[in-house]
Amino acid sequence: MLNIETISQRLADANGKRERLISTLNRHTAALEKKEREFEKTYKLKPELCSEESLRGNDKAFWDFYSIKSKRNDILSVTKRIQEAEERIQALQADLRSAEAQQAFMENQIPDVIKDFFVRWKEDSISFFSNRYEQYQDFVQELRTKEHASRKEAVRTLPVYSQYTGCVDRMSDYDLHNVFPRKPMEDFLKSLNLDYRSISEAKSSFAGPIVSAMCKYNDPEQRRTFLERTIDNEMRSKMLDLAQRIGEKVGRITDAAGLHVQNGEIAGVIYGENGSATIQTIGAGGYNIQRFHFRTLVHQFEQYESQEEQPNSEEDGDEMEM
């Protein structure tokens, strides 16, 4: 879900577009009425009773009628675009109402301890991806250096490239990419996982979708704005998801004093109109993870107690990245 500011701006743009289209429609309508009056006055014929076939042989009347017909098509086209603009506005208005309802829910229903937990998650995530982006630049440069060195090694060691050995140290990167024949070079690089496909897969695996998207922005401020907007949207989505899951267990939250955050994880008891529930995050890690992630478990209090004898149960678990 987009934030309220973004939706409001898009709604304003859509309303502006609709107003411009209505103005265009009014101009087309006025022009059509003028053309029809002039046609009827000149030819003593009503345009709606004429056809192109009936006017063949009278070039001026034919083209005047064709101009009227073209203007009617313009009106139909603009009318359709106005209808599409109206549908767009209605959809954006629905999105805005939903976003405002979510905002009100977050402000009034989500306990401060949960908000603080996710604000810290957002800050940590922004820091992580900022650092990951810098690490990715170093990683890419390292791959380029390895590939360049491997291309030189191939020229020096493969007999098929003997004609290049005397000038290999003077060869530019462009020259190394265009040695002939190409296939022995491709096979050599592939054996070292330095061919185009292997390098692309390694870069994609290291970067992940967010860092890859960050690389599209050359301007640091635009890159930072994109990252903050992306993580903020993700934070709000995760916060709402957790709050809704809590609501399914306890109804409207009445007391969150039993919740606390310790060592970066949230735990404790939360109370609502329909009962109480325990909340617990369980950290998880792994090789080459993009971010530390954890499972957030929400159990009705009675259910949680009955499952203490079943420590492997993860019912109602929801994995969130951190």
Secondary structure, 3 states (H helix, E strand, C coil): CCCHHHHHHHHHHHHHHHHHHHHHHHHHHHHHHHHHHHHHHHHCCCHHHCCCHHHCCCHHHHHHHHHHHHHHHHHHHHHHHHHHHHHHHHHHHHHHHHHHHHHHHHHHCCCHHHHHHHHHHHHHHHHHHHHHHHHHHHHHHHHHHHHHHHHHHHHHHCHHHHHHHHHHHHCCHHHHHCCCCCHHHHHHHHHCCCCHHHHHHHHHHHHHHHHHHHCCCCCHHHHHHHHHHHHHHHHHHHHHHHHHHHHHHHCCEEECCCEEEECCEEEEEEEECCEEEEEEEEEECCCCCCCCEEEEEEEEHHHHHHCCCCCCCCCCEEEEEC
